[in-house]
Amino acid sequence: MDATHNRDLSRWALLSIAAALVTIALKSSAWLITGSVGLLSDAAESVVNLVAAVVAFIALRVAARPADDDHNFGHSKSEYFSAVIEGVMIVVAAGVIIYTAVDRLLNPRELESVGIGLAVSVIASVVNGVVAWLLIRAGRRHRSITLEADGRHLLTDVWTTAGVVIGVALVALTGWLPLDPIIAIGVAINILVVGYLLIKRSTAGLMDSALDDEDLAVIEDVLERYRAEVGPETVDFHDIRTRESGHLRFLQLHMLVPGGWSVQRGHDAIEEVETALRAALDELVVTVHLEPIEDPRAYESWRR
């Protein structure tokens, strides 16, 4: 993926920023109209959405930069920092919501103009739902953890709003005021889970976790086909290592061939294998080390 394509991804973050500004305005209005702490918690999460969208935009701009003398493998890992920051912001927002909800439990307050407030909140939720769907689809297509995380956060916001709307409506129907802050606490717990999952996935990327089983199976299938075509006694592979960095996949392995092969023949064989691997997995960076199949040292593993 070239730098121009990556820069295009930052435009999706601008869409997220615009959606966050709109929903903050709508949900804050709903809270001011009704006085519901549940709707306040919903508005607070939209503030987190805005911060996350701004951080995502910055991260995508950095990720678009080409490799340079200081960053030989590019800047794709910047996307993980965006997701970590978003996760931390979510946890902070959840803490504020719980604090406010406990205060409201101790000091109940009648809700006002519930119908208008809920209608405004539903409109905001529709905006979030549409943008979330677009971001998740773009994140999957372009293998961007930043866009996918932002989209999933917005989608969680949609379900949060649905829960809050139902809760506030039940308060209006039953008159049981403690239900409003109780629902707000439930929302905060849900937000904490989202934050935890985002931080967990992001830190896994920063720690160079291996590719998932599905990707590893694709890699092994390509190598097995090549073994079958040439013959396992002639060509073999081992010492396979993988990692993921933002939208990029990295693979390095040892290719064992007869020691009597010329450098040209070995090079041609590597080119064939690398081409087949890149055709099987998008955005795969392959590094192959050539070794003589007769040499016992060629079978030494990095797991020692």
C-alpha positions in Angstrom: 0.0 0.0 0.0 1.5 3.3 -1.0 1.6 6.5 1.0 -1.1 8.2 -1.0 -3.5 5.4 -0.3 -2.8 5.7 3.4 -3.4 9.4 3.4 -6.8 8.7 1.9 -7.6 6.7 5.0 -7.3 9.8 7.2 -10.3 11.2 5.4 -12.4 8.5 7.1 -11.2 9.9 10.4 -12.5 13.4 9.4 -15.9 11.8 8.9 -15.7 10.4 12.4 -14.8 13.8 13.8 -17.7 15.4 12.0 -20.1 12.7 13.4 -18.7 13.2 16.9 -19.3 17.0 16.8 -22.9 16.5 15.6 -23.7 13.8 18.2 -22.1 15.8 21.1 -24.4 18.7 20.2 -27.5 16.5 19.9 -26.9 14.4 23.0 -25.9 17.4 25.2 -29.2 19.0 24.2 -31.0 15.8 25.1 -29.4 15.8 28.5 -30.1 19.5 29.2 -33.7 19.0 28.1 -34.4 16.0 30.4 -31.8 16.3 33.1 -31.2 12.5 32.8 -27.8 11.3 34.0 -28.2 8.3 31.6 -28.3 10.7 28.7 -25.4 12.7 30.3 -23.3 9.5 30.2 -24.2 9.0 26.6 -23.1 12.5 25.8 -19.8 12.0 27.7 -19.1 8.9 25.5 -19.5 11.1 22.4 -16.8 13.4 23.8 -14.6 10.4 24.0 -15.5 9.6 20.4 -14.4 13.1 19.3 -11.0 12.7 21.1 -10.6 9.3 19.6 -11.4 10.5 16.1 -8.8 13.3 16.3 -6.2 10.9 17.6 -7.1 8.5 14.8 -6.7 11.2 12.2 -3.2 12.1 13.5 -2.3 8.4 13.6 -3.4 7.7 10.1 -1.4 10.7 8.8 1.7 9.5 10.6 1.1 5.9 9.3 1.0 7.3 5.7 4.6 8.5 5.9 7.0 6.3 3.9 10.0 4.5 5.5 12.9 6.8 6.3 16.4 6.7 7.8 15.0 6.7 11.3 12.1 4.3 10.7 13.3 1.7 8.1 10.1 -0.3 8.3 7.7 2.6 8.0 5.3 4.2 10.5 2.4 1.8 10.4 2.6 1.0 14.2 1.4 4.5 14.9 -2.2 3.1 14.5 -1.8 1.0 17.6 -1.0 4.2 19.7 -4.3 5.7 18.5 -6.2 2.6 19.7 -4.4 2.6 23.0 -5.2 6.3 23.6 -8.8 5.7 22.7 -9.1 2.8 25.1 -7.6 4.9 28.0 -10.1 7.7 27.2 -12.9 5.3 27.3 -11.9 4.1 30.8 -11.6 7.7 32.0 -15.1 8.5 30.6 -16.5 5.4 32.3 -15.1 6.6 35.7 -16.7 10.0 35.3 -20.1 8.4 34.4 -20.0 6.2 37.4 -19.2 9.1 39.7 -22.1 11.2 38.3 -24.5 8.2 38.5 -23.7 7.5 42.2 -24.3 11.1 43.0 -27.6 10.9 41.3 -28.5 7.8 43.2 -27.9 9.6 46.4 -29.7 12.8 45.2 -32.6 11.7 42.8 -34.0 14.3 40.4 -37.2 14.4 38.3 -36.8 14.1 34.6 -38.2 16.7 32.3 -39.4 16.8 28.6 -38.5 13.1 28.2 -40.1 12.7 24.8 -38.2 15.5 23.1 -34.9 14.5 24.7 -35.2 10.9 23.6 -36.1 11.9 20.1 -33.0 14.0 19.8 -30.9 11.2 21.2 -32.3 8.7 18.7 -31.3 11.0 15.8 -27.8 11.2 17.2 -27.7 7.4 17.4 -28.7 7.0 13.8 -25.8 9.3 12.7 -23.4 7.2 14.8 -24.8 4.0 13.4 -24.3 5.0 9.7 -20.7 6.3 10.3 -19.8 3.2 12.4 -20.8 0.9 9.5 -18.8 3.0 7.0 -15.7 3.0 9.3 -15.8 -0.7 10.1 -16.2 -1.6 6.4 -13.3 0.7 5.4 -11.1 -0.6 8.3 -11.6 -4.2 7.1 -11.0 -3.4 3.5 -7.8 -1.5 4.2 -6.7 -3.5 7.2 -6.7 -0.5 9.4 -7.0 -1.2 13.2 -7.5 2.5 13.7 -10.6 2.8 11.5 -12.0 -0.5 12.7 -11.5 0.4 16.4 -13.1 3.8 15.8 -16.1 2.2 14.0 -16.6 -0.4 16.7 -16.5 2.3 19.4 -19.2 4.2 17.5 -21.2 1.0 17.2 -21.0 0.4 20.9 -22.2 4.0 21.3 -25.3 3.1 19.3 -26.1 0.2 21.6 -25.4 2.4 24.6 -27.8 5.0 23.4 -30.4 2.3 22.8 -30.1 1.2 26.4 -30.2 4.7 27.8 -33.3 5.6 25.7 -35.1 2.5 26.9 -34.1 3.2 30.5 -35.2 6.9 30.5 -38.5 5.9 28.9 -39.0 3.3 31.7 -38.3 6.0 34.3 -40.9 8.3 32.6 -43.4 5.4 32.6 -42.8 4.0 36.1 -41.6 7.1 38.0 -38.8 5.1 39.6 -36.0 7.6 39.6 -33.1 5.3 40.7 -33.5 3.4 37.4 -31.8 6.3 35.5 -28.5 6.3 37.4 -28.5 2.4 37.6 -28.7 2.3 33.8 -25.9 4.9 33.6 -23.7 2.6 35.7 -24.5 -0.3 33.4 -23.5 1.9 30.4 -20.2 2.7 32.1 -19.4 -1.0 32.7 -20.1 -1.7 29.0 -17.8 1.2 28.1 -15.0 -0.2 30.4 -15.2 -3.5 28.5 -14.8 -1.8 25.2 -11.8 0.2 26.5 -10.2 -3.0 27.8 -10.6 -4.9 24.5 -9.2 -1.9 22.5 -6.1 -1.7 24.8 -5.6 -5.5 24.7 -5.7 -5.6 20.9 -3.5 -2.6 20.5 -0.8 -3.8 23.0 -0.8 -7.1 21.2 0.2 -5.3 18.0 2.8 -3.3 19.8 4.3 -6.5 21.1 4.6 -8.0 17.6 2.0 -10.8 18.0 2.1 -13.5 15.3 -0.5 -13.6 12.5 -3.7 -15.4 13.3 -4.3 -19.0 12.5 -6.2 -18.3 9.3 -3.3 -16.3 7.9 -0.7 -18.9 9.0 -2.8 -21.6 7.3 -2.7 -19.6 4.0 1.1 -19.3 4.3 1.6 -23.0 5.0 -0.6 -23.9 2.1 1.6 -21.9 -0.3 4.8 -23.4 1.1 3.3 -26.9 0.9 2.3 -26.5 -2.7 5.9 -25.4 -3.5 7.3 -28.4 -1.7 5.0 -30.7 -3.7 5.9 -29.1 -7.0 9.7 -29.2 -6.5 10.0 -32.1 -4.1 10.5 -32.0 -0.3 13.9 -33.6 -0.7 15.0 -30.7 -2.9 13.3 -27.7 -1.3 12.0 -27.2 2.3 11.1 -24.3 4.6 11.4 -23.8 8.3 12.0 -21.1 11.0 8.8 -19.3 10.0 8.2 -16.1 12.0 5.3 -13.6 11.5 4.1 -10.4 13.0 1.5 -7.7 12.3 2.2 -4.0 12.2 -0.9 -1.9 11.5 -2.1 -2.8 8.0 1.1 -4.6 7.2 1.9 -8.3 7.6 5.5 -9.4 8.0 6.8 -12.9 7.3 10.4 -14.2 7.5 11.5 -17.8 6.9 14.4 -20.0 5.9 14.3 -21.7 2.5 16.4 -24.9 2.2 17.8 -25.8 -1.2 20.6 -28.0 -2.6 24.0 -26.5 -1.7 25.1 -27.1 -5.3 22.5 -24.7 -6.7 23.9 -21.5 -8.3 23.1 -18.1 -6.7 20.9 -17.3 -9.6 18.8 -20.4 -9.3 18.4 -19.9 -5.6 17.4 -16.3 -6.1 14.9 -17.3 -8.8 13.3 -19.8 -6.4 13.0 -17.2 -3.7 11.3 -14.8 -6.1 8.8 -17.5 -7.1 7.9 -18.2 -3.4 7.7 -14.6 -2.4 5.4 -13.8 -5.4 3.1 -16.7 -4.5 3.0 -15.6 -0.8 2.2 -12.0 -1.7 -0.5 -13.1 -4.1 -2.1 -15.2 -1.3 -2.0 -12.5 1.4 -2.5 -8.8 0.9 0.2 -6.3 2.1 2.6 -9.1 3.1 6.3 -8.1 3.5 8.4 -11.3 3.0 12.0 -11.9 3.9 13.5 -15.3 2.9 16.9 -16.6 4.0 18.5 -19.2 1.7 20.3 -22.2 3.3 21.9 -25.5 2.0 19.5 -28.4 2.7 22.5 -30.7 3.4 23.9 -28.6 6.3 22.6 -29.6 9.8 23.1 -26.0 10.9 20.3 -25.0 8.4 17.8 -26.7 10.6 18.5 -24.8 13.8 15.4 -23.0 15.1 15.0 -19.6 16.6 13.1 -21.2 19.5 16.1 -22.2 21.7 
